[in-house]
Amino acid sequence: MRPYLDKSAPEVWKAATAYSSAVASEAERSGLSLQESEFIKVRASQINACAFCLDLHTREARGSGITQQKIDLLPAWRETSIFTEREAAVLAVAEAATRMPLTEEAKADLSGARAVLGDAAFAAAEWIALTINMFNRISILSEHPVRPRGADGKVLS
């Protein structure tokens, strides 16, 4: 078992969480809703197969008011019309910022997302995507465990 990165360098972890808080505050100031931020976090975590972050952010997504149906359909969001134009825009940002290098299709998605979101919210969406990608990598490299939860969301002993 590898060391948990967050535990092995507490000052770096403290800086990472402060950075994340600054990004979240800027996203809110820039007009990106909490739900839109959670869509980005869940979609990037799905692509990266980060179980720990998926466990955390699907719970937070539901808590922010995102329906279970939308969470369930995220991997196929392009195949359904239940997502709003803004939701589709932030999901396109999440995918483009997670799958590197940028393809021509990703560049077109980003251009379309910017047109929908406007410059400030678009930049905030990119910052949210960059940040969750960092946390995905921390959790994956640390092999953070996912603990079983009951129907109430509480960790089972």
Stockholm file with secondary structure:
# STOCKHOLM 1.0

chainA/1-157         MRPYLDKSAPEVWKAATAYSSAVASEAERSGLSLQESEFIKVRASQINACAFCLDLHTREARGSGITQQKIDLLPAWRETSIFTEREAAVLAVAEAATRMPLTEEAKADLSGARAVLGDAAFAAAEWIALTINMFNRISILSEHPVRPRGADGKVLS
#=GR chainA/1-157 SS CCCCHHHHCHHHHHHHHHHHHHHHHHHHHTTCCHHHHHHHHHHHHHHHTCHHHHHHHHHHHHHTTCCHHHHHHGGGGGGCSCSCHHHHHHHHHHHHHHSSSCCHHHHHHHHHHHHHHCHHHHHHHHHHHHHHHHHHHHHHHHTCCCCCBCTTSCBCC
#=GC SS_cons         CCCCHHHHCHHHHHHHHHHHHHHHHHHHHTTCCHHHHHHHHHHHHHHHTCHHHHHHHHHHHHHTTCCHHHHHHGGGGGGCSCSCHHHHHHHHHHHHHHSSSCCHHHHHHHHHHHHHHCHHHHHHHHHHHHHHHHHHHHHHHHTCCCCCBCTTSCBCC
//
